[in-house]
């Protein structure tokens, strides 16, 4: 997995519901040099690392991003 891909995962995990523009701005702020961020986002969706809805992105809660317990008031 390329370093930029992991960095984009971190950005979206820290800012759930971010748009492509917001992710691009945060990537530039962190000195990520990959200019094809939409392609990275598309790959992450295809890999089931991200969920994309209404042009916004969320990290799927798997791997290091998952909660150890489901935290919902209905449970």
C-alpha positions in Angstrom: 0.0 0.0 0.0 1.6 3.3 -1.0 2.4 5.8 1.7 0.0 8.4 0.2 -2.8 5.9 0.4 -2.2 5.4 4.1 -2.0 9.1 4.6 -5.3 9.7 2.9 -6.9 7.0 5.1 -5.6 8.9 8.2 -7.0 12.2 6.9 -10.5 10.8 6.3 -10.4 9.0 9.7 -9.7 12.3 11.4 -12.3 14.2 9.4 -15.2 11.9 8.6 -17.6 13.2 6.0 -15.0 15.2 4.2 -15.4 16.2 0.5 -12.7 15.7 -2.1 -11.8 19.4 -1.8 -11.4 19.2 2.0 -9.3 16.1 1.7 -7.1 17.7 -1.0 -6.6 20.8 1.2 -5.7 18.7 4.2 -3.3 16.6 2.1 -1.6 19.7 0.8 -1.3 21.0 4.4 0.4 17.7 5.3 2.8 17.9 2.3 1.3 14.9 0.5 2.6 15.3 -3.0 0.3 12.9 -4.8 -1.9 15.0 -7.1 -4.3 12.2 -8.0 -6.3 12.2 -4.8 -9.6 11.4 -6.5 -8.0 8.2 -7.8 -6.7 7.3 -4.3 -10.3 7.9 -2.9 -11.7 5.7 -5.7 -9.3 2.9 -4.9 -10.1 3.2 -1.2 -13.8 2.9 -2.0 -13.1 -0.1 -4.2 -11.0 -1.7 -1.4 -13.9 -1.2 1.1 -11.7 1.1 3.2 -14.0 4.1 2.5 -17.7 4.6 2.2 -18.7 7.3 -0.3 -22.1 8.9 0.0 -23.3 12.3 -1.3 -19.7 13.2 -2.5 -18.4 12.7 1.1 -16.1 10.1 2.4 -15.9 8.0 5.6 -13.5 5.4 6.8 -15.1 2.0 7.1 -14.5 0.9 10.7 -12.2 -2.0 10.1 -8.7 -2.8 11.0 -7.1 -0.2 13.2 -10.1 2.1 12.7 -12.7 -0.2 14.2 -14.2 0.3 17.6 -13.5 -2.4 20.2 -17.2 -2.1 21.2 -20.3 -0.8 19.4 -21.1 2.5 21.1 -24.8 3.2 20.3 -27.5 4.2 22.8 -29.9 1.5 21.4 -27.6 -1.3 22.5 
